Amino acid sequence: MSNQNKNIDIQKEIIITVHCNEKIRIDKYLSSLGRKDLYSRTFIDKLLINNLITIHAKGRSLENGKIAKKSEILKGNEKIVVKIPIPEEKNIIPENIDLDIVYEDKDIAIINKPAGMVVHPAPGHYKGTLVNALIYHFSKLSNMNTSGECNVETGFITPPKLRPGIVHRLDKNTSGLMIIAKNDYVHSLLKKMFENHKIQKIYLALTMGTLTEKESTIKTFYGRNPKNRQKMAVRQLADGKVAITHYKVLQSFLGFDLTKVYLETGRTHQIRVHFSYIHHPIMGDKIYSTKKQMINLVPLSEKNKINEIITSVLTRQALHAYKLEFIHPITKKKVSVKKDMPEDMKKVMDIFNNM
C-alpha cells in the first residue's frame, strides 16, 4: 500500500471479506453493504479516487494489496481494506431554524430539541442541525471542544469546531432539553458538573410490555457492541464502564408503560440499551429492538393497534429529555426546567386513554 495518498490523515481502517454469488463492481458492492461509515456512493468514489481502498486475494497478507479502481470487478472471497479519512473541517452555515428556548441568561441557554434534529454537523449532515440554528440565534457560544468526538451513529469523528456551545448531546430521534454554553468558562464548569453527576437529567419514555418492578435500578457494565461498533451494548463483568439507570413507572397501559427515567451515568444510548436489555425496549426504537419484538410484548387484543402506532404515529424512539435540574455554575442559584413530552408521544397515550 505504498502508493496510498500520504497527505490524507486516516481515522480508521475497515477490513471487509467479500461475499457475493456473482461478479460485481467494487463500488456497487461496497454501496450495497449499507454501512454508515460508507454512507454514499459519492463518498466511496472519493475513497477510490484517493487510493484508500485496496483488494487482497484470499490467503494473501493484508500488508500489500492492489489499489482498487472504480471499475474493479469482485469475484468473491477477496478481502477489501478501506481506510476512512478524518473528515475535513467545514465552515458552519448559520440557519434561521426555529428554536424552542425555555431558559436563557448571559452564560447559558436551555433549548428543547425536537426529534429528528441532528445536534451537530457530521458527514451527511452539514445543514439543518442544532448547531446551525445556534450560531444564527446566539452571538456568543463556547468553543471548548478541543478534540474530535466519535459519533457512534455514523462512526465518524466530528471535528471540534463543528460543536460550538454543545456540552452534551441527545440522539437525533430523542427529543428534549439540552444545556448550551455561551462561553468557554461556563462550558468547562458544566462539563465538570456532568462528570461529577451534579446535573440531574430526567427522561420520559414509553417502554414496551408491563414492567413487573414499578420502581427499580438497572446497573451493568457497558461499552461498544463487539459485533457492531456503531451500536452500544451491555458488556460482561468488568468489560466496560459502569452504567446506572433508575426508573419509575408513572402509568400503565395495555402493552406499555409511561416510565420516568433518571440517569446516574450518561453513556451513549444508555436508556435505549438498558431497557432493551431487560426486554422492555423503548417503543419505536428499531435500532435496539424490532417491530416484531415490540408487538410480541403486547396483549393479543392490542397488537394491531400497536403495529399501527409504530408504523405511522410514532416513527422514532419514544424518549424525551423532560427535566434538567442543577445549581447554576455562575449565579449558584437552582435552575429547574421541565418540558412536557411532544405531540407524538402524547398522541399514543391519548389513543389508549380514550379507549
MOHUJO-V307611 format. One line per field, one symbol per residue. burial: I if it has 16 or more other C-alpha atoms within 10 Angstrom, else O. A space follows every 50 residues. Layout:
burial->???
This chain:
burial->OOOOOOOOOOOOOOOOOIOOOOOIOIIOIIIOOOOOIIIOOOIIIOIIOI IIIIIIOOOOOIOOIIIIIIOOOIOIOIIIIIIIIIIOOOOIOIIOOOOO OOOOOOIIIIIIIIIOIIIIIIOOOIIIIIIIIIIOOOOIIIIIIOOOOO OIIIIIIIIOIIIIIIIOIIIIIIIIIIIIIIIIOIIIOIIOIIOOOOII IIIIIIIIIIIOOOOOOOOIIIIIOOOOOIIIIIIOOOOOOIIIIIIIIO OIOIIIIIIIIIIIIIIIIIIIIIIIIOIIIIIIIIOIIOOOOIIOIIOO OOIOOIIOIIOOIIIIIIIIIIIIOIOIIOOOOOOOOOOOIIOIIOOIIO OOOOO
